Amino acid sequence: MTDLDLRWGVLGATAHISTRVAPAIHRTPGNTVTAVAARPGRVDASARFAGRFGATVHDGLDRLLADADVDAVYIALPNSEHVPWTLRALAAGKHVLCEKPLALAEADVERVRRAAGELTVVEAYMYRFHPQQRRVAQLLASGAVGELRVVRAAFAGRMDLVGNIRRDPALGGGATWDVGCYAVDVSLWAFGRLPLAVRARFHAEGGAAVDTSGVATLDFGEGRSALLDYGFDYGPRSRYELQGTHGSISVRNAWAGSGEDGVITLVTPEGTTVETIPAADPYEHQAAAFHEAVRTGNAPLVTLADSRRTARVGEALVESARTGADVVLRRA
């Protein structure tokens, strides 16, 4: 494959995808949006979306997967449909970039891994690709704050859930799988492994059938913990802090958009340093990294091993909130 021929199809033309994600893919060198799949009765709306890129409109998701001129697909369907359509895309020989959460169960990530073979599959945690996150990773790896002991992560913002798929448990709705998974991913990335055990408490505002907010603790053993809060019913909150034995790294806007500078604050006994990371589009960086993984065959930045851990912890948070007890994930 050359640097200029990764042709994308889009499954799920939501407003977010049509205004932010797909345009970023299309303008990133080596990537072109060439096809859009329409749901039944949605051909006109999909045609307007596709027209922005000169893309073909397919009347049905399966028809897009049968298109030989599509190399990779972006899956932005409801959470409950991510695994079935990822498996169908892989069976059709397509690489997959899938909205988070890739799966609602660890076993389903393993199904995807077995089906992938040599194809690239990435869960779309776009913040991981942002220069801000890469700089934090450098600071942490350098030992700037000593040994990591505590991760605090929060992602919340009030959202009207009337008629929203996030309110439907049958579609994998709820705050844990929509925004909480980001906070989970930060902690798993930072510690580089599963926690020993987790405890969670959920709130369902207004009698919602799903969790609209949650708080959780993740025990990584030997005095290492993560403290998480997230939700649809308060906010805004979008930050994390990595506390080490010699200081802390704080990120003011962990999930910075394309028009926002990143701000990283490093506090140690030697003083405080504030570093500004120029605004960048995380979706462009994600598309460029995905293209490079496909081109080289190298492991992507967000691996399926990462996705297995995130799904496992998500399952455990749901179980803990249901039972009111700690859920053990591994032995010390």
HELIX and SHEET records of a PDB file:
HELIX    1   1 ALA A   15  HIS A   16  1                                   2    
HELIX    2   2 ILE A   17  VAL A   21  3                                   5    
HELIX    3   3 ALA A   22  ARG A   27  1                                   6    
HELIX    4   4 VAL A   43  GLY A   51  1                                   9    
HELIX    5   5 LEU A   61  LEU A   65  1                                   5    
HELIX    6   6 ASN A   79  GLU A   81  5                                   3    
HELIX    7   7 HIS A   82  ALA A   91  1                                  10    
HELIX    8   8 GLU A  106  ALA A  116  1                                  11    
HELIX    9   9 MET A  126  PHE A  129  5                                   4    
HELIX   10  10 PRO A  131  ALA A  141  1                                  11    
HELIX   11  11 ILE A  165  ARG A  167  5                                   3    
HELIX   12  12 PRO A  169  LEU A  171  5                                   3    
HELIX   13  13 ALA A  175  ALA A  175  1                                   1    
HELIX   14  14 THR A  176  GLY A  180  3                                   5    
HELIX   15  15 CYS A  181  PHE A  191  1                                  11    
HELIX   16  16 GLU A  205  GLY A  207  5                                   3    
HELIX   17  17 PRO A  282  THR A  296  1                                  15    
HELIX   18  18 LEU A  304  THR A  323  1                                  20    
SHEET    1   A 6 THR A  56  ASP A  59  0                                        
SHEET    2   A 6 ASN A  31  ALA A  38  1                                        
SHEET    3   A 6 LEU A   6  LEU A  11  1                                        
SHEET    4   A 6 ALA A  72  ILE A  75  1                                        
SHEET    5   A 6 HIS A  95  CYS A  98  1                                        
SHEET    6   A 6 VAL A 121  GLU A 123  1                                        
SHEET    1   B 9 GLY A 271  ILE A 277  0                                        
SHEET    2   B 9 GLY A 262  THR A 268 -1                                        
SHEET    3   B 9 GLY A 247  VAL A 251 -1                                        
SHEET    4   B 9 ARG A 237  GLY A 244 -1                                        
SHEET    5   B 9 LEU A 148  ALA A 156 -1                                        
SHEET    6   B 9 ARG A 224  GLY A 231  1                                        
SHEET    7   B 9 SER A 213  GLY A 221 -1                                        
SHEET    8   B 9 ALA A 197  HIS A 203 -1                                        
SHEET    9   B 9 VAL A 327  VAL A 328 -1                                        
END                                                                             
